[in-house]
C-alpha cells in the first residue's frame, strides 16, 4: 500500500515520507508472515515510547485519552471492520 492510495488532505513532505516508510515496513512484515495485530502493537509501542521520550508521560497520556473519542467516531476506519 502507498500513501497516495489513501485519501488524505494536504501533503506535508516529512509526514508523507514517514508514512510511506511505515507502510513499506508493514508490507515487508506481512510478506514475512508477521500477523497484522503484532505489527500494530509493535508500531504503537514504538510510537508511544518515542513520544514519551520527547514530550513526557503526562503529555502522551493526554494524547492517548483523546484517542478514544476519535476511534469511536471512526476517524481511523478505512472502510473495513475487523471482527
C-alpha positions, 0 to 999 in steps of 0.5 A: 500500500502507498500513501497516495492510495489513501485519501488524505488532505494536504501533503506535508513532505516529512509526514508523507515520507514517514508514512510511506516508510511505515507502510513499506515496513508493514508490507515487508512484515506481512510478506514475512508472515508477521500477523497484522495485530503484532505489527500494530502493537509493535508500531504503537509501542514504538510510537508511544515510547518515542513520544514519551521520550520527547514530550513526557508521560503526562503529555502522551497520556493526554494524547492517548485519552483523546484517542478514544473519542476519535476511534469511536467516531471512526476517524481511523476506519478505512472502510473495513471492520475487523471482527 
